[in-house]
């Protein structure tokens, strides 16, 4: 063979006869090339062969080719390559290690073929220097080993997978988190352990990655090995090949549970601060309104008390009974109005400051009770009240304040009626997918211009004189304040001479499950 020393007792064969032209072709070959006879002795070598290995021609011709191999390659040639070559007459890209003259090792791939027959049989071999390639491969392998060792101890969960999610690597943290051994998951598809929906989501994320946008970030909940449900924040990076296709997915997962809890706590604290700010703003507004009420609304009846008291004193001196009676009547009315305003003001601030006592409230039962309480006023006005409230609709709220809201809205619908027109009032509930539940009180009364829709909810703000419609103008202010304290809102739609619709909008957070029995709520709805 071309690479082995002859066995002891082996009878040397005569060297094949070769022409000078053939030798010249071998010598001038740009590749590393040598030719050996049937005993493995070198017949000829190329100049490139000599240059790379560092020999002169007279130092190698006639020597056994196996002398230039490392011990390991010599054994490999004898045990593997020689039997194969003897049987087939051909070798293709087989690994070998040659030793240079300076003792260094050259890694090659050898391809050989048998030429001639009998005593002229010879082997022609071509050697390809693969040292650089093999060194690069070893560096890649070593770098892969270092990467694995480094990634094994990082605190994040790391998983590497092929585009079909077949796992090629997981680090120690990943295995500890899920309570599995590396051998249990490497080589298997990660999506096999997921629900069909989550598996489809993962595959869609991979399909959406492009060389221009190779990153995705997402969060999901996973069960830890101890059974705890944890939030994991994942960053996925696609590795692309020269053809633009994904060849690997590198994913890093961080246990984000505590961070989410901290974020949620910060958000709750922010919401509390925002609520406190709103309360302080409302308190400031209340103080401003109270100052206005004291300086204007309450001073007006007090001025009349003072003025007509002076008039009464002067009239008493003149002894005019009619003037005395008139002045006394004005004084009584002014005092009564001042007392009413003070009472209403107390109701208003009680609605602002009283602690809410939330209980389940059946709206259908509450509406029936309020209609019954106002039955005398309703009958006196000749009004018709239609109730279309779903018995299943129930809310969580302060019974006293919710009753007052409904009572004030219904009383206003009766009060602000159009003279000569039969009064028609409709109380109903309706559900809204986004807003929650709406309790509507609609009438066909006098209505008002919508430019005043904010003003009517301010304390003691009236759009009509007391001679036309009695009252202090505090009712809607109480409604707005009570609703705001519940986190609810009051909306209004109105047209002059056509009527108004006041809607108490109750968010879903205050709406009780419709499937709950409303019988148990009826007792709560009654005072």
Secondary structure, DSSP 8 states (H G I E B T S, - for coil): --SS---TT----------HHHHHHHHT-SSEEEEEETTSBEEEE-HHHHHHHT--GGGTTTSBGGGGB-HHHHHHIIIIIHHHHHHHSEEEEEEEEEE-TTS-EEEEEEEEEEES-GGG-EEEEEEEE-HHHHHHHHHHHHHHHHHHHHHHTSSSEEEEE-TT-BEEEE-HHHHHHHT--HHHHTTSBGGGGS-HHHHHHHHHHHHH--SSS-EEEEEEEEE-TTS-EEEEEEEEEEEE-TTS-EEEEEEEEEE-HHHHHHHHHHHHHHHHHHHHHHHHHHHHHHHHHHHHIIIIIHHHHHHHHHHHHHHHHHHHHHT-HHHHHHHHHHHHHHHHHHHHHHHHHHHHHHHHHS---EEEEEHHHHHHHHHHHTHHHHHHTT-EEEEE--TT-EEEEEHHHHHHHHHHHHHHHHHS--TTS--EEEEEEEEETTTEEEEEEEE-S----GGGTTGGGSTT--SS-TTTS-S-S-HHHHHHHHHHHHT-EEEEEEETTTEEEEEEEE-GGGB--TTS-SHHHHHHH--
